[in-house]
Amino acid sequence: MRVVALDVGTSSARARVFDASGQPEEGAEGHVAYEPVTTADGGVELDAGRLVDAVASALGRCLAGAGARAGDIAAVGVSVFWHSLLALDPDGRPLTPVLTWADTRSAAAARELRAAHDERAIHARTGAPLHSAFFPAKLRWLRHERPEVFARAATWCGFGEYLQAQLTGVMSASLSMASGTGLLDQTRGGWDEAVLDAAGITARALPPIDDAAVPGLHGSWAARWPALARVPWYPAYGDGACSNVGSDCGGPGRIALNVGTSAALRLVLPEPIGPHRPTPWGLWRYRIDTRRALVGGATSEGGNVLAWCRKVLALPAEEAALERAIVAVSPDGHGLTALPFFAGERSPGWRPEARAAVAGLSLATGAAEITRALLEAVAFRLAEIYDRLRPLAAADHVVAGSGGALGHSRAWAQIITDALGVPIALGRDSEASTRGAALLVLEALGQPLPPAPAPALVLGPDAVRHARYRAARTRQSRLYDNIVGYRDS
C-alpha cells in the first residue's frame, strides 16, 4: 500500500509517494516553486488558477516518477497553508486572488472588530484572536473596500477547499482547515454564529465541515491521472497540523519548532471537541481532528527575514561564508536591539500593523551585525511563545526542530537553542508537512503513527549565552512597548 501526499505552501507545491510505514519512495516526487504577489499596502496574494496548475505539475511529476508503483496508491492526503481566503461566484469561479495569512491589509478591520466585540471571549471559543491573518478581519475589509466583490460572492473558502473542488468536484472543509479560519466554535465543532454575524456572512456561504474522503478525481483530471481516478481524496489538513505529525510531535511530550518562511512552536493535546482548557493569550488553538487539538504560536517572520537580509544587505553570497560571518559576531555583541516584523506580528502580540525596526546603529555597524541582530530578534519572539506554551507540555518534553531555515543555518539553529534555553533535537526530514499529510492519511486507513526516531542532531544551550539573551529580550520588550505599543507585550 502506498499514499500520495501533497504539500501546498506559500512558496512551493510538493508531491511525494510514501509507503505504508510513512517512508518516502525513491524518485516518486515533484516540486514546483512560485512566489506570492506583494503590494505596497500589505497585500500578499496568490493566483488560484496558477496555484492549481503548480499543484497539478508537481503531482504529475510525482506520478511519472512513481511509474508502475502508482497502481498501489490507496489514498491522497493534502497539507495546505492555513488561513487563506478566496471568494467564489455562484459558478465556483474565483472573484479574488487567494489572500494569504501574511496579507495585512485588513489590520484596520481587525482593530474595528476588537473595539466592537469581546476578543477574549471569541479567542476562548474559536482559538483565534481578531487579527488580519483570519477570516473575520479579511471579510470585513473586503466588505468595505470591495463591496461589489463581496456582494457577488456565493462561497468563501480556503485554497484547500477550492483545490479539492477543482479536482474532485466536491467541496468540503476538514475540521482542521475550518479551525484555522477564526470562524469555528471549537466547543461545538461548527461555525460560530456570532463571529459570522460580525464578519457579515452566514454559514450557507461556507463549505460544509466534513473529514470524510471523497471518492476520487472527476472529469479531465481522472483521464489525466487514471491511477488516481478512483482513489479516495481526503480533505486538506492545515500545514501546521501536518508539520507536527510529520515531525513525530503527536502528543504533549514533544513540542514542534518549525522555521520555514515563517516560524512556529506547536503542541498536540489529546482533546475531543467540547469544553477545553483555556488557551493562554498570545497563543492559538486549532484542530487536527475531533480527537486532537493543536496549540501554539506562529510568527510572521522566519526564513523571510534572512531572505530580506540576503537581498538588501551586503552579505556573502556563499552559504558557508555567510555562516562564518554570522558566527563571527558574538551573541548580542552588536549593540543593536531589533524588532523583526517585516510582515507584521502574529504571536504573541497579534499586532498586524507592527513593522520592523533596528535601534542602536552606528557608523561601525556592518551587514553581519544587522543580520545577526535580526536573527536573534526572531529567536526572542519564539522564546516568548515557548514561555507560554511550555506549561501545557509534559514536564519532560522534547523540543523537536524542523524546517528549511534550520536545516540551512546551523548558526541560527544554535541562536534559537540559546534563546529558548533548552536542547533542540533536529530532525532528519526538512519536509515535515508532506510526511505529516501522508501519516494522517495512513492513520485514517488504519496504520498507527510511528514512534519518534532518533534525532539527526541535538543542539544544547549555553548558559552564558542564554543569560545574555534574557537581558536582550528585556531590551526588545522595551523597544516593542515604545514602538508597537504595550497592550499585548
N, C-alpha and C positions, 0 to 999 in steps of 0.2 A: 504494500500500500504506500502511495505517495500523495503529497498535497502540494498545491501551488500557493505561495504566499506573495501578495502584492504589498508594497510599502510606498505610499504616496506622500511625499514630504513637500515642504515649501520650495525646495530647490532641486528635487530629482524624484524619479519614479523607479522602483526596482521590482523585479520579479525573480523568484527563485523556487526551485523544486526541492522539497525536503522529504526524507524517508520517514518511516513510521516511528523512528526514535528521535526525530527532530533534528537530524543532521542534514546539512545541505548536500545536494547531489552535485558531483563534479561536472562543470561545463553547462549546467542547466540554469542559466541565469541571464537576465537582461537589465540594462541600466541606461536611463535617458535623463540627461540634466536639462534644466531650464532655469530661468530667473524670473521672479515676480517683477511687475512694473511698479515703480515707486513714483510718487508725486510730491511736489514741494509742500503740499498741505497735510502730509501724513498718510497718504494712501499707499497701500501695499496690496496689489491685486494680481490675480492670475486669470487668464482667459480659459473658460470652462472647456471649450472645444479643443483648444490646443493641449490642455491637460489630459483630456480623454485620449487624444492622439498619442501623447507621450506614454501613457499607461499601456495603450494598445501596442505601441512599438516595443516597449520593454517586455510585455507578455509574449509577443510574437518571437522575439529573440530567445526568450527563455524556453519556449516550447520547441523552437528549432534546435536549441542545444540539447534538449532532453531526448529528441529523436523518438525511438521506439518506447522509451520509458514513459512517455506521455500517456500511453494506453493504460497505465496503472494508477493514474491520478484519480483520487477518490473525492476530493473537495477542493474548494478555493477559499482561502482566508485573506482578509484585506485589513491593512492598517492605513488610516488616513489622518492627517493632521487635524487636531481638534479645532473647534470654534470658527470654522469657515462658514460664510453666509452667502447664499445665492438665491436670487428671485427668479421664479419661472412664470411664464404666461400660462393661460389655460391649456395650451397645447404642449406644455413641458419645455418650451424653449427659453433659454436664459434671457433675462431682461437686464441683468447686471453682470459684471465680472464676479469672480469669486473673491469676496472680501476676506482677507486672512486675519488671523489673530493679531498680526503686527500692525494692522490698519488702525491709526489713532484718530481719524477724522471725527469720530463720534465722542471724543473726550468731553466736549461741552455738553452733549446729550447725557453722558453719564453723570456729570455734575448736577444737571437738572433733575435726573431721576433720584439722585441721592438727597437732594433738597426736598423732594416731594414724598419720599417713601422711607420706610424704616429699613435701612440697608442691612442692619444686623439680623433682623427677622428674616429677610429674604435670603441672606447668606446661610442662616441656620436651616432653612428649608431646601434651598437649591444647591448649596455648597459653593456658590459663586457670588462674589461681590458685584456691585454695579460699576462696571468697567468697560472700556471700549473694546476689549477682547471678546465680549459676549454679545449674544443676540439682542437683549433689550435695548442697549445703547445704540447699536448699529441700526436697529429697526426704527428707533425714534429719530435718528439722524436722517435716514432715508425718507421718512415720512415728511420731514420738514424741508430737506434740501432737494429731494427728487419726488415731489408729490405725484407726478404723472406716472412714474415707475411704481410707486407704492400702490397707487390705485389700480394698476393693471395686473399686479402680482396675484396669481392664484395659489401659488405654493412657495413657501420659504423652506429651504433645506440647506444642508451642507454638501460639500463636493462628494463625500462618500455615498450619500443617497442618490445624487444625480448620476454618478458613475454606475451604480447598480441598476438604476432605471434605464440608462442607455444600453447596457449590455444584456440585461435580463428581461426588461420590460416590466419589472416590478419595483415599486419604490417603497422602502420601509427604512426606519431608523432603528439601529440597535439601541438598547438601553445605554450602552457605553457612549455612543455618539450623542444621544439625547442629553446625557448628563453634562456634556461639555458646552451646551448652549446657554446655560444660565436660565432656562425656562422649565426645568424638570423639578417637580416636587419629589425629593428622594424619600420622603416619609410615606408616599403613596405609590410611587413608581409611574406617575402620569404627569401630564403637562400642568403647570401651576397657573390656575385661572387668574389669580390676582396679578401675577407678573405679566401674563399675556395681555391683560387689560391695560397695564401700564405701558406695554410696548405697542399697543394699538392693533393687535391681531387676535384671531380666535384659533382654537385647536384645529378647526377644519382646514386651516391653511398650512398645517404642519404634517409631515409624514406620520403614518401610524408607527407606534413603537412595537417592534417585533424582532426577537432574536433568532427566529426560525430561518433556516436556509431556504432559498428559492430553488426551483428545480434545475436551472441551468441557463445557458445563453439562448437568445432568440434572434430571429431574422438573419441578417447578413453575418452577424458575429458567430452564430452557430455554424454557418457554412465556412467561415474563415478559419475557425479552430474546431474541427469536428471532434477532437479528443475531449473538449470541454463542453460539448453541446448539451449533454445530459448530466453533467457533474454538478452536484449541489454547490451553490454560491452563498456563502454566509455574509450577512450584513457587516459592514465595516466596523471595526473596533477603533477607539481612539488611539493615536500613536503612543501616548504616554502609557496607557494600559499595556499595549503590546511590548513597549520597551521594558517595562518592569518584568513581565513574564519572560521575555527573551533574555533578560539579564539574570534569570533564575532568582528573582526577588518577588516571590509569590506569597509572602506571608510577613508577619511582624518581626521576624528575625533578620530581615535583610532590607536595608534602605538602598534604593537605586539612585545613583548620581549619574545623570546623563548630561554631557556637554557637547552639543552639536552647534547648529546655528544659534539657538538659544540654549538655556540650561535649566535643569530641574532636579529636585530631590523629591522622591515619591516613595510611599509605603502602602502596601496592600494589607487591608484589615478584613478578616472574615466577618462580614456584617450583612445580614439579609435586609431587604427593603423594609423600612419601618422606622420606629424611633431609633436614633443613633446617638452616640456620644457627641458632645459639642465639638465642632471643628475650631481650633484656635484661630483667632483673627489673624489675617496675613496669609493663611493657607487656604486651599480649596479642597473640595471633596467631590470626586466624580465616581463613576461606577465602571467595573469590569463587566459585571453581570448582576443578576438578582442576589447572588451569594457573597459578592466581594466588593468592597469599596476601595477606592484609590485616593489617598490623602497626600497632599504635598504642596509644594510651591514651585512656580516657574518664573524665571526671569526672562525678560525680552532681549537679553544680551548673553552672548556666549562666543562662539566662533565668529559671529559677525563683528565683534569688537576687534579681534585680531585681524580679520579681513580688512576692516577700516584702517587699522594701523599700517598694514601692508600697502594699501592703496594710496594713503595720504602722506605717510611719513617716509623719511629716507632710511629704510631698513634694508638689511642684506637680503638679496633675492633667494639665496640658497638656504634651505631649511636648517641645516646644521649650523651655518654661520649665524642665523637668527637666534637659534637656541643658545649659542655661546654668548651672543650679545645680551640676551635677557639674563642669563646666569651671571654675567659679569657685573650686573647691578645688584648690590646687596639688598636683602629683604627690607623694604621700606627705607632704603638708603638714598632715595632720590629727592627727598624733601617735598614730595608732592602729595596732595590729597585729591582723589578723583571720584566723580560720580559717573558711572558708565552707561547712562540712559540714552543711548543713541536712538533707540526705538521706543522711548517712553518706559514707564515702570509698570511691571506686574507685581508679583510677590516681592516683599511683604507689604509695601506701602500702597500699591494699587493706584498710582498716580500717572495716568497715560500722558499727561501734559508735561511730565518731567523730562528734562533734557540733560545731556552730558555736560560735565564741567571738570576742568583741571585747575586746581589752585596751587600756587607756590612756584610757578615757572620763573626761571631766571635766565640770564644770558648763558649760563653754563649748562642749562638743561638740554639734553640731546634726545634723539628719537628713541633710543633704547630705554632711557629713563621714563619717557612718557608711556611707552608700550608696557613696561613692567608695572607702572602705576595703574594703568587701566586694567591689566590682567589681575592684579591684586584687588582692584576695586570690585571686579566681578566675583572673585573668591569671597570677599567680605559680604556681598549680598547673599551668596549661597550659605555662608556661615549664619547669617541672620535667619534664614529659612530653617537650617538644621537645628538651631537652638529651639525653634518652635515645634519641630517635628519629632525630635528625639524622645520626648516624654511619652509619645504614643507607641514607640517601638519597644521590642523586648529589651530587657536590661543588657543582655549580651549580644545585641545586634551587630551586624556587619554592614559597613558601607561599601557597596559594590559599584565601581565606576565603569562607564562605557561612553561611547560617542567618539566621533571622528576627531574632535578637538583634543580630547585627552590622549587619543592614540598618536596624534601627530606632534604633540608638545609635552615631553616628559617634564620640562621645566614648569609648565603651567599646572600639570597634574600635581607636582610637588608643592606649588604655591597653594593650591586648594587644600591639599592634605594638611599643610601647616596652619592654614586659616581655620579649618574645622577642628583641628587638634585631635583627630582620631585617624587610625590607619584607613587607607582606601585600597581595596582589592580590585585591581584592574582586570577586566575580563578579556577573553581571547577573541571574541567576535564583536567587531565595531557596528555590525548591522543588527542590533538587538531588536528593533521594531519588526523587521522582516521575520526573524526567528520567532518572535512572540506571536505574530499572526499565525504562523504555522503551528505552534504549540497549542494555541487556543482552539484551533480547528481540530487538531488531533485529539485534544481533550473532549471536544464535542462528539467525536467519533468513538470515544471510549478508551483512549490512551491516557494514562496518568502523566502528569507533569514530571519530568525527570529531576533527579536531585541536582543540587548545585555542584558543578565541577570545581576542581582546584583552580584558583586564580592563576593567571599568567604571571602576575607580579603583585606584591603587596608593598605599597609605599607607607612608611612610618613618619609621623610628625616629629619635628624637632621642638623641644620645649622652649628653647630660647626664641626661635623664630615665632612660635605660637604666641608667646607673651608680647613680642614686638608687634605682631599683627593685632592682638587685642587692643593695644593702645592706638594703633592706626584705625581700627574700626570705630573707636570713640571719636577720633577726628572726623572720620567720614560721616558719622551720625550728626555731628555738629554742623558740618557743611550742608548735609541734607536738610536739616531744620532751617538753616538760613536761606537756602536757595529754593528748595522744593516746598517746604512747609512742614511744620511739626505735627500735623494732625495724625498721621499714621506712622510716624517714625518710632 
